[in-house]
Amino acid sequence: MLSAARSGKLYRQEQRQQQQRPPGGPPARRAPAAPERHGNRAPRRCAPGRLPPIAAAAAAAGADGGGAGASAPPVDAWDVIEWREAPARGGRLRLGLVAEVRGGVVLVEPLVEEEEGIWAHDGAAGEAPQPVEAADVLRVVEFDLQSRQDRVGPGNPHGEHAHDVFIPLVQLSDGVFRSPEGR
């Protein structure tokens, strides 16, 4: 014998199935599946005739004669990108996490290589994200995001803290700055 709660649940399931099924016909069709995801990015949607903010800024730079800006890829928050630092900062090729996109400027948190193929936030860069011009963004890098447990220590006595690590799924460009130690 079924319990009252169990029989009530079965009754509600049968009622839902009967409501979805036309009399004498096959079961009702399900809603279409969600759009397919590509790596860590969902397909972009913009109003017809509009570009995402960074793509619009890049297109405007290309119209003004800025050759490099015309090929800047569209960028969203939480993308990992390769970009070229400003000459005042050394002009190095870097890897970073996009914190925010504001018009033609991308705010980037620099990443450094913790271990071979595993990248984390650069603690030496400070807390504030660095502003990067749209023309300096070279490409968006597909990545895998994981959390790594921090080691037990004075600031983490029970080992419950963790930090995000980024694992690029594509070959990085030659000359990408990896770490201050020169790994």
C-alpha positions in Angstrom: 0.0 0.0 0.0 1.3 3.5 -0.9 1.6 6.2 1.7 -0.7 9.2 1.4 2.2 11.5 0.4 3.5 9.0 -2.2 0.0 8.4 -3.7 -0.6 12.2 -3.9 2.7 12.7 -5.7 1.8 9.9 -8.2 -1.7 11.4 -8.7 -0.2 14.9 -9.5 2.3 13.3 -12.0 -0.5 11.5 -13.8 -2.6 14.7 -13.9 0.3 16.7 -15.4 0.8 14.0 -18.0 -2.8 14.0 -19.0 -2.9 17.8 -19.3 0.1 17.7 -21.6 -1.3 14.9 -23.8 -4.1 15.7 -26.2 -6.9 13.1 -26.0 -6.0 10.0 -28.1 -2.8 11.6 -29.4 0.9 11.5 -28.7 2.4 13.4 -25.8 2.9 17.1 -26.2 6.2 18.3 -27.6 8.8 19.7 -25.4 10.1 23.2 -25.7 13.2 23.6 -28.0 16.5 22.9 -26.3 18.6 25.7 -25.0 21.1 27.2 -27.5 24.3 25.2 -27.8 27.3 26.5 -25.8 30.7 26.8 -27.4 33.4 26.2 -24.8 32.9 28.6 -22.0 30.9 31.1 -24.0 27.2 31.2 -24.9 26.3 32.5 -28.3 26.1 36.3 -28.4 22.8 38.0 -28.9 22.6 41.7 -29.9 19.8 43.7 -31.4 19.9 43.8 -35.2 22.3 46.4 -36.4 24.0 46.8 -33.0 27.4 45.5 -32.0 28.6 44.6 -28.5 30.4 47.7 -26.9 33.9 46.5 -27.5 33.2 45.5 -31.1 31.5 48.9 -31.8 34.6 50.6 -30.4 36.9 48.5 -32.5 34.8 49.2 -35.6 35.0 52.9 -34.9 38.8 52.7 -34.5 39.0 50.8 -37.8 37.0 53.5 -39.6 39.4 56.2 -38.3 42.3 54.4 -39.9 43.4 52.4 -36.8 44.3 49.1 -38.6 44.9 47.0 -35.4 41.6 48.2 -33.9 39.5 46.9 -36.8 40.4 43.3 -35.9 39.8 43.5 -32.1 37.5 40.6 -31.1 34.2 41.2 -29.2 34.9 40.8 -25.5 32.6 40.2 -22.5 33.1 40.1 -18.7 34.7 36.8 -17.6 36.5 36.3 -20.9 40.2 35.4 -20.7 42.1 37.5 -23.3 45.6 38.0 -24.7 46.5 41.7 -24.8 49.4 43.9 -25.3 50.3 46.2 -22.3 50.8 49.9 -22.8 54.5 50.8 -23.6 54.7 52.6 -20.2 54.1 49.2 -18.5 56.6 47.4 -20.7 54.6 46.6 -23.8 54.5 42.9 -22.9 52.0 40.4 -24.3 49.8 39.3 -21.3 47.0 37.0 -20.4 44.1 38.4 -18.3 40.6 38.0 -17.1 38.1 40.7 -18.3 36.5 42.3 -15.2 34.3 44.8 -17.1 33.8 46.4 -20.5 33.2 50.2 -20.5 32.8 51.5 -24.1 36.2 51.2 -25.8 38.1 50.3 -22.6 38.3 46.8 -21.1 39.2 46.5 -17.4 41.5 43.4 -17.1 42.8 41.5 -14.1 46.3 40.2 -15.1 46.9 36.4 -14.8 50.3 34.7 -14.2 51.2 31.1 -14.6 51.2 29.3 -11.2 52.2 25.9 -12.5 52.7 24.6 -16.1 49.5 25.4 -17.9 47.6 26.7 -14.8 47.0 30.5 -14.5 45.8 32.5 -11.5 45.3 36.2 -10.6 48.5 38.2 -10.4 48.8 39.3 -6.8 51.7 41.7 -7.6 49.4 43.7 -10.0 47.3 45.0 -7.2 43.6 44.8 -6.6 42.3 47.3 -9.2 41.9 45.9 -12.8 44.1 47.5 -15.5 42.4 49.6 -18.2 43.2 48.2 -21.7 42.3 49.9 -25.0 40.1 47.9 -27.4 42.8 48.0 -30.0 45.3 46.2 -27.6 43.1 43.2 -27.2 44.6 40.5 -29.5 42.2 37.5 -29.0 39.8 35.8 -26.6 41.2 32.5 -25.2 39.0 29.5 -24.5 39.6 28.3 -21.0 38.6 25.9 -18.2 37.8 27.4 -14.8 38.6 25.5 -11.7 38.9 26.2 -8.0 42.0 25.1 -6.1 42.1 24.7 -2.4 44.6 27.1 -0.7 47.2 25.6 1.6 46.8 25.5 5.4 48.6 28.4 6.9 48.3 31.4 9.3 45.6 33.1 7.3 43.9 29.8 6.4 44.1 27.6 9.5 41.6 25.0 8.4 42.3 25.0 4.7 38.7 26.1 3.7 39.7 28.9 1.4 40.1 28.4 -2.4 41.1 30.5 -5.4 40.1 30.4 -9.1 42.6 29.0 -11.6 42.3 29.3 -15.4 43.5 26.5 -17.7 43.8 27.7 -21.4 42.4 25.2 -23.9 44.3 26.6 -26.8 48.0 27.2 -27.5 49.0 30.7 -26.2 50.9 33.0 -28.4 54.7 33.0 -28.2 56.1 35.5 -25.8 53.2 35.7 -23.4 54.4 37.0 -20.0 54.1 34.0 -17.6 55.5 35.1 -14.2 57.9 37.5 -12.6 60.2 34.5 -11.9 60.6 33.9 -15.7 59.0 30.5 -15.9 
